[in-house]
Amino acid sequence: MAIGRVGGGAGPGPGNHTRVDRHRPPASSTEARAAKARDLLQAALEDLSQDQLKRFRHKLRDAALDGRSIPWGRLERADAVDLAEQMIQFYRPEPALDVARKTLKRADVRDVAARLKEQRLQWFGPGSSALLSVSEYKKKYREHVLRQHAKVKERNARSVKINKRFTKLLIARESAALVDEAPGFAEEPEAERARRSDTHTFNRLFGRDEEGQRPLTVVLQGPAGIGKTMAAKKILYDWAAGKLYHDQVDFAFFLPCRELLERPGPCSLARLVLDQCPHRSAPVRQMLARSERLLFILDGADELLPGPANAAPCTDPFEEADGARVLDGLMSKTLLPGARLLVTARAAAPERLQGRLCSPQCAEVRGFSDKDKKKYFHKFFPDERMAERAYRFVKENETLFALCFVPFVCWIVCTVLRQQLELHQDLSRTSKTTTSVYLLFITSVLSSAPAADGPQMQGELRKLGRLAREGTLRHRAQFPEKDLERLELRGSKVQTLFLSKKELPGVLETEVTYQFMDQSFQEFFAALSYLLEDERALEAPAEGVGALLRGDAELRGHLTLTTRFLFGLLNAERMRDIERHFGRSVVSERVKQDVLRWVQEQGQGRPRAASEGTEETEAPEGSEEPEEEEEGELSYPLELLYCLYEMQESAFVHQALRGWPELRLERVRFSGLDLVVLSYCVRSCPAGQALQLVSCALVPPQEKKKKSLIKRLHGSLGGSSSQATTRKPQASPLCTLFEAMTDQYCGLHSLTLCRCRLPDSICRDLSEALREAPALRELGLLHNRLSEAGLRVLSEGLAWPQCQVQKLRVWQPSLQEAFQYLTGMLRRSPALTTLELGDCRLSESIVTYLCAVLQYPGCRLQTLSLTSVELSEQSLKELQAVRTAKPGLVITHPALNGHPRPPAGCSSAL
């Protein structure tokens, strides 16, 4: 029989070990191992009788390996040779031996099963790389992930334990997109609060929604350096440690999207999975068979956005395709539709990313809370006293401390402080923006270098900027060695400081590439290069600043941070720092003029604020905003304001905003930093500026901690009652914006708040601003759910002798309840000449009182618009009488003028 040919029926005795070992296939000979496995399997099956072979076929049909088995149609009439070939093709050679041995035992052919086991040990040895079943492999894979991800590399290439370095971040699951009934500037419900990224928060990412459905795709989004990648790696590590997605996920894989997109040659998803496994014999086919038990972490998925739109997504995990098609297949659920996806992405253009995803649940990474900033400092500095000293040093600089909510900024600050703390250098003088923090890091590196190396490093940094600019404009983050050799950077000091070496599997051999230690550093150096290059080098269209600002509209989101950095570097003080540390004058004025022209171009064609004394054109009902922006135009004016804030030059902001006579921010969830940026720009805006906030809200606050029992008892017993009576009212979230309006250089002419739900605290601060704002002439309060107390305090501000507001628009259904405060204001207001009321019903008694006030000698009102106000016949007669008695007062209403009633709504009001 065949068994005799292979080596006899007896097991391996002492006398024949040498012969077997001599003929054992070498471990590296894959083809030889496969051929020997085929011989062993075929010989074992040929040794069976017809009845035994029949039983084997039936048992094999039921003996699935990890949920898969050979169809019965292929097994029913197969002889020993055909059966062996079917098993080899279906399970691959060595795994087929495992299946055959187990099936033989179940078919009660134990002697052949025992011989097959012994033959396998003879030929492949006890250290066999034969494929394990998925159930056996799960534990080995988890152990491998724990070993691989137990440490993370810091930006300076130092490895630290992930549990030691990871500091919890604030993460908030987002509710549905903002609608007209947005929460506004009132406090968000408890469910919307940001929570610290502990195991419970990570588990909630894939938790059930209000309808009991679990999302299969979760997007972690946030700005650069906020900690998305670190959070994703911590999720992978915690899964491997058994803390996350227990009994839900068998295998989790981390796929860096940018590396995958730049990987040479085609590659299948199966190959990518195999690359992450500890053994080349991993049961990949069986692992992928149960897609509902898989988690794929796609890090930096926004890198896929500018990819080709004509390429169909990949549908087969074993299909060799380019990285973009594989990623597109996973994201669109055409590839392994049951798998879970955890996607990290920058917040720029989130709607484009979500268009590629299938029913995503979004969560926002909001960085460090104030408490976690302190924890990070104490983790970074091993010495407790130094950590506390550094933390206090930064906390004294309010602006810098606020910027440290971004973990990468926090790392830069700590790194610089570690070098400079003993020298007592004042960090607060230069660090008010993200750009200044990055520049401080670069200059500290230059300052710490030996004086003799200074000129060489300055030249190398200019070349590094050129490399960064080329990569950023061409959407590349991996640089082959030939790029470094071309720019004479290979082996240089800046390569060691700012670039990390990476080996990627190539088509024929491993390819060595380099990348910046953080993507944001590449974008910073790209912006810096525009100031360090010779002017002649930037004259080419592909190299000049126009390529950055007016390039492909698809790349705008990708170039957002580079653009911000460019604005920040054009600050006069920072340009002096660059000249001092880089030893050469910078190309600044021409670049600055190009940047100014570009900002003003963005505002061209936008609607201007209505001039004083003219009616605004009413939008027809159902009209919509244009779906697409002009090519090259920013999606939101808020991003443009961030660029202006980075520059920190009031005169430039004043000049730039002349091209934006009306700023309209719609459906924005303002963070604290967003409001700082908006306030800074409003403080310097030119005369005639209009600002509209429509359906805006605040980012939900941090998760509140419950008071201790002692504090609650102390409060309930009146222990703090004496303090409560004297405590100053807490400032509202918009306090900084309203303070900016009162600046003597602020030219804000018109402010409109529409569907923003203004709580009483905001009404109080706005009322204070109305008393001092030097340029404000128009105020619109449209559908903001003002309370009676809120409207009362606003009326007090409008009636103040120094208030300059001339036109007031109030649209509120419940206006009747607090109308007395408005009419009282009309008697005393020194400047108000136009009042527009809408979307409300006024009773006859209120209209009677209004008519009396209108005829009061001190009332300066010239126009009263009641276009969408419900009035009775009696009220109309009284208003007609007032109009007759006071010809200089214009009163408009459809029933008075004979015009049809226009449709009501926020769009017509604006």
HURAFEN-V366244 format. One record per helix or strand of 2 or more residues. SS is the DSSP state (alpha for helix, beta for strand). FROM is the first residue (numbers start at 1). TO is the last residue. Records with the same first field share a line. If there is no record, write none. Layout:
SS->FROM-TO / FROM-TO
This chain:
alpha->2-6 / 14-23 / 30-46 / 50-62 / 72-75 / 80-91 / 93-106 / 110-124 / 134-149 / 162-165 / 190-192 / 199-204 / 228-240 / 257-261 / 269-275 / 284-289 / 291-293 / 301-304 / 323-332 / 350-356 / 370-380 / 384-395 / 398-403 / 407-423 / 427-429 / 434-448 / 451-473 / 481-486 / 493-498 / 519-532 / 535-538 / 545-549 / 553-555 / 560-569 / 572-582 / 589-602 / 637-647 / 650-659 / 672-683 / 709-716 / 721-726 / 735-741 / 760-770 / 788-798 / 815-828 / 844-854 / 873-885 / 894-897 / 906-909
beta->151-153 / 159-161 / 170-173 / 194-196 / 217-221 / 251-256 / 294-299 / 340-345 / 361-367 / 479-480 / 499-504 / 511-516 / 662-666 / 669-670 / 689-694 / 697-698 / 748-754 / 778-782 / 807-811 / 834-841 / 863-870 / 890-892
